[in-house]
Amino acid sequence: MEATSDWMDAALDDAYGGRSINTHYCLFQSVKKQYPDRQIISLDDPSFDVSGFLASQNVASDILAGEQVPKQHTVLTRSDYYGRFRRGPVDDDETPPSLLKSLRNGVFEIDYDSTHFNIYQFHWMDYQGPMRATYLVFEGEDQTAGTKLVQSVYQWMDTLKNEVWVFDQVWRKDKAMYQAVQSAEWKDIFLEADMRQDLRRDTSVFFDTEDAYKSLNVAWKRGILLIGAPGNGKTEAIKAIIKGAYVPCLYVKSFKSRMGPEQGIRAIFRRARQSAPCILVLEDLDSLVEPTTRSFFLNELDGLESNHGILTVATTNHPEKIDQAILNRPSRFDTKYVFNLPSQSLRTEYIRAWLLKLESLGVVIVGDQYPTIEEFGHELSRRTEGWSFAYLKELFVSFQLTRAALQSTGKPAGDTVQDIFHHVETLGKQVVIGAPSSSEEPDATLSDAGARNIVHVKPVVLH
């Protein structure tokens, strides 16, 4: 029995017009009424991406149109979403963007594994946010064919291919983040040698120590907290950790979800447990955990449910804002690394790398005043006491941009040394001394209960 020409009109009017308090059930009954002799599998998972799966398998799908579905709703989107922000032309070897037709409310048909499917999709909004329902309609003695398709879709959804799991209200696979971390190299992260070595060890050797944890009869899990003011390398370290991992990495941007932050936290740890062994990254922990979600977060992090094989790596700019039950209790974040403002030796090393880069671009640096790059770099590091790596980077970026602007107008470039000193003076007015450099002694530490578990911790004040 084929669907009549006006059934979808009535179904959408009933479901979306306020005449039903259960939109999903109303739509399901409407579909079922039109196909009483066929199998119907109903899915209310907004993340169920059957279209993405079919495209990855090169399965052709046809959106039905005409009198059968007069209220079919499709939208056009670009094949390269981020291309809309492009300012330059498309490169010769680059595939130009195309317009894709995306179904919002209606039906498309496919042939998959010797079975013909009509797949209905509906989108709407309610108090929880965007909602979606999917219905697979097909002929068969039972639901085996449809169940197989659903399982294949979920298996594809759970498989990472040059992607990183990112949670931002829902879990999604992010190719852009994966590509962003590919340029990260530990050798380009300027840390004290022992700190770099220990951090690399703690985030890699853990996954080879399951038997050791088992022999000690302790849970195979660990928490590492990266502490420090912005601009001192925490994010770059996270990128290097993600790139170097041979286990799945899950990155959390927010605890918020359609069902509230508690359910967001639940979804985050559920995915981590399913993906274990894995690395769970929580950036800006002080902003993620709010007073209303603190207990729920602690229960997921260190409660009754097993977090076997999960290495949790978190960052914070403000450890003083984190509850002591999270910060100092053993088995939660048992190892802590503080990313202090760079010492003079680290600033010298970082500045030298930038000066060599400028020299490779044709910028004349050495001269009568500073015969070698080393001498100039040492003087710059002396003048930039209290600067973060972010400000040091801005120093050289702003210098390059100023020089490029002069060249574009045909004006001669000034003396390199004096120009850089000028930028030091200008940026120096913006620098806020937020913490001692790593060469200084601490003026306070974490609580005694947590101090035994601290690695490389110096200037953290938590009072």
WOFENVEN-V675284 format. One record per helix or strand. SS is the DSSP state (hx for helix, st for strand). FROM is the first residue (numbers start at 0). TO is the last residue. Records with the same first field share a line. If there is no record, write none. Layout:
# WOFENVEN-V675284
SS: FROM-TO + FROM-TO
This chain:
# WOFENVEN-V675284
hx: 6-15 + 22-33 + 49-55 + 66-68 + 80-84 + 143-156 + 174-180 + 185-187 + 192-207 + 209-214 + 233-243 + 260-274 + 284-287 + 293-301 + 318-320 + 323-326 + 343-359 + 372-382 + 388-407 + 415-427 + 447-450
st: 38-42 + 60-62 + 72-77 + 98-111 + 114-125 + 128-137 + 163-166 + 170-173 + 220-226 + 247-251 + 277-281 + 309-315 + 334-337 + 340-340 + 436-436 + 453-453
